[in-house]
Amino acid sequence: MKRVLKWLGYIVGGLIVVILLALGTVYAITSSRMARSYPTSVPPLAIPGDSASLARGKHLTETVGKCQACHGDNYAGTVFADDPVFMRLTSANLTSGKGGIGGTYKDEDWVRTLRYGVARDGKSVRFMPSEVYTHWNDTDLSQMIAYLKTLPPADITFTPKRSVGPIGRVIYLIAGLPLLPAELIPANLARPVIPEGPTVEYGKYLVDAGGCRNCHGENLGGAKQGPTPTPNLTPSGELGKWTEADFVKVIRTGVRPDGRTLSTFMPWQLMKGLTDTELSAYWAYIHSVPAAPVSK
């Protein structure tokens, strides 16, 4: 019996050593990647101040960028997760109030963060969807920044600061958790100005700039795994049976044609402010993409 217990002790001890070594390796790799600097030359971008540009920037920020979904109605930030094993994740206070970045950010800082996912210290920001905003053309991005610079100050400071625990680091390495957007942004991305209209081209731009692929997959076929599966938006999904009028009504009301309500994870409450032209463009594009395979 003593011999069995002795060997069990060796086995348990060996497993503990293996786990500790594995965690040490994970921390070494992730810490190195988080500490990486990204030399980013920010081309000058003229930020407008006229009322029409500010109004357009407000619309883009709220309905296409959906910034309030992460930063709150007053843009002062929110706490997304507070689990030391997983991560402590807070969104930034974008205002000029106490604890906010709005009072210190220069125009190039906004561009560097939004378009390249790089903070003022040269390191990647964390969980900021810059890989989406990098698609915004100069006109739209400048109007968005113009509006963000006018936000009323709100005093909120989150403590302790953001941190990523062991489980979060493992998921980042193994499952591709989009922790560091600067890693995901391609160099020399073309950002043409697509004329606004109910067209496939403008719809694609809105889908890319609005981050639809982050939830619905690169092919818009939906995510079948995880706690919050997302629907297939392609013609092989439920939307293939809808009319454009159905689609518009769903975005504006949050209610499907069969009476079911949309998931709370779908930001329709922000998207309901999209114009008729923008919604028609969305519809045109999602009906132009190839039908995604339907899982059985």
N, C-alpha and C positions, 0 to 999 in steps of 0.2 A: 504493500500500500504506500509506504514511504517513497519507494522508487517511482510509482505512478505519479504521486503528488510532485515529486522532484521534477519529472519530465514535463508535467503540466505547467509548473513554474517556469521552466525553460521556454516552453512554447509561448506562454503569455508574455514573458519578458521579451522574447524575440519579436512578437507582434507589436509590442509597445515601441520597441526600438525602430522597427520598420515604419510605423505610423509617424513617429517623431521625425525620422529622416525624410519621409515623404512630405510632411508639413513644412519642414525646414527648406526643402527644395522648392515647394510651392511659394513660400514666402520670399525666397531669394529671387526666383524668376519674376514674380508679380511686382515685388518692390523695385527691381531693376527697371521693369517696363514703366511703372508709375513715375519713376524718377527721371525718365528719359526727357531730354530737352528737344524741342522742335524749332530750329531756327526758321522763323517765318517772316518774310518780307511782305509787309502789308501795302499793296498799292493804294494810293490815295483815293478816297471815295467822298465825293461832295455830298454833304448831308443837308437837305433842304429845310426851310423853316416856314414856308407858306402854308396857309390854312388847308388848301386842297391836298397837299402832300401829307400833312399831319392826319387829315381825315382818312386818306387812303392807307397810311401807315397803321392807323388804329384798326381799320377793317382787316388788313392783312395779318396783323399781329393776333387778333382775336379769332378770326374765322379760318384762316389758312394755317398760320403758325400755331394757333391754339396754345399760346404761351400761358394762359391762365390755368390750364389743366395742371401744370406743374408748379407755377409760381403763385397761384392763388388769385382771387378776384382783385386784390389790391397790389399784386405783383411783389409782395414782401416776402415770398417764400413760404414753404411748408415742410413738414417732416414726413418723409415717405416711409422710412424704416428706422427702427431704433432697436436693433438686435445685435449685440456685440459679436455673436457667432456668425451672423450673416453680414450685416453692415449697418452703419448709421448713415443715412442718406437724407440730406436736406437740399432743397433748391435755394438758389441765391435770392437775396433781397435785391431786386433790380432798381429800387427807388434811391433817391438821394438822402433818405432818412438814416438814422443811426443804424449801423450794421449793414447798410446798403452799398452797392457798388456804383449807383448812378451819379453820386456826387464826385467820384474820383475817376471814373472811366472817361478816357478821351475817345474821339471818334475811331481812331485806329484800334483801340482796345476792344470796342464793340465788334468791329469787323474781324479782328483776329479770333475772338471767341466764337462768334456766330458762324463765320465762314470756314475757319480752319480748326476749330476745337482746341485752341491754344490759349492758355491763361497768360496773364501779364508776366509771370515768372518764367515763361517759356515752356512749361510743362502742359500736358494735356489736361483739360478739364475732365470731370468725371460725370458720366451719365447725362451730359448735356447733348441733346440730339443735333449736334453740329453737322453730323454726316447727312442730315436732312437739309438744314439751312444752307449748306454749301451749294445747293442747287439754285438758290435764289439769284436772280439777275441783279445787276447793280442798281437799277431803278427801284425795284421792290425792296431790296435790302436797305438802301439808303432811307426810304420812307419808313420802314419798320424802325430803324435806329432813331430817326427823327422823332417818332412817336414815343419810343421808350424813354427818350431824354426829357419828355414833358411830364412823366408820371409824378403824381403828388407824393411827397415824402412820407414814408411809413417807418417807424422805429421798431425794428425786430432784429435781434442778434441771437443766433442759435449756438448753444454750447451743450456738450462739447462739440468739437469740430467733426467733420465727416471722417469716417474710417471704414475700412473694408476688413471683415473678419475672415476666418479660415474657410468657412463654407462659401462665402462670396468669392474668395480668391480661387477656390477649386472650380466653381461654376464658370468663372471668367476664363480659366485656362482650358477646361474640357468642353464646355458647351458654347463658348464664344459669346458670353455675356458682354454686351456693348459698353464696357466700363470706360474705355478710353477712346473717345471719338476721333482724336487726332490720328489714331492708327488706321481708321477706316476711310479717311478722306483721300481720294486720288489726287495726284499732282496735275496741274494744268487742265483742270476740268473746264470744259466749254460751258458758258452760261449765256446763251443767246436770248435776246428779248423776243418772246413769242407774243404776237399780237393777241389781245384779249378777244375772245369770241367762242362760240359754241362748237369748238373744233377738237379733233382728236389730239392735235399738237398741244393746244393750250391745256387740255385735260391731263395729258401726260405731265406737263409742267406742274400743274396743281397737285397731282398725285405724288410726284417726287418731292416737291417743296412742302407738302403737307404731311409727309411721313406715313402715308397709308401703307407702304410696304413694310414698315417696322412691325406692324401688327398683323397684316394680312399676307405677308410673305412677298418675296421678290416677284413672283408671278401672279400675285393677288389671289392665289388659290386657297388662302386661309391657313391658319396654324392648327394642326390636328393634335398637337401635344401640349402639355402644360395645364395649369389650373383654369385658364380662361381661353379655351379654343376660340378662334375667330373664323367667321364664315368665308366661304369661297365667293369672291366678287365677280368671277369670270362667268361667261355664258353657261358653263356647266353647273353653276351653283344656283341658289334660290333666285338671285337677281335675273337669271336667264328667263324667268317666268314673269318678271315685272315689266310694266311699261315705264316710260320716262316720268309720267305723272305719278306713278306709284313711288318711284325713287325720290322725287322731289318731296312728296308728302311724308315719306319716312324720315328724311333728313330734317324736315321742318317740324314734325310732330313727335318723332321717336317711336311711332307705331307702325308695325309692318302691315301689309295688306290683309294678313290673316288675323290681325288683332293683337298679336304678341308685341310686347314692348322691347326696344333694343336694350342690350346689356348696358349697365352703368359704365362699363369700360369704353364704350363707344362715345366719343365726345360730340354727340349730335347737338347738344345744347349750345355748343359754341359754333358748330357748323351750320346751324339753322339760319345764321346771318349771312350765308353765302348768297350772292346775287343769282338771279335766274340764269344769266349767262354762264356763271361759274358752275352752277349745278348741271347745266346742259353739257358743258365741257367735260366735267367728271363723267357723266353718263356716256358721252360719245367715246371717251377713251376706254373705260372699263368694258364696253361692248366691242371694242376693237382688238382686245388682247386674246390670245389663243385660250381656248377652254382648258382649264386645268384638269388633270386626271382626277376622277372621283374615287376616293378610297371606299372599299367594300367592307 
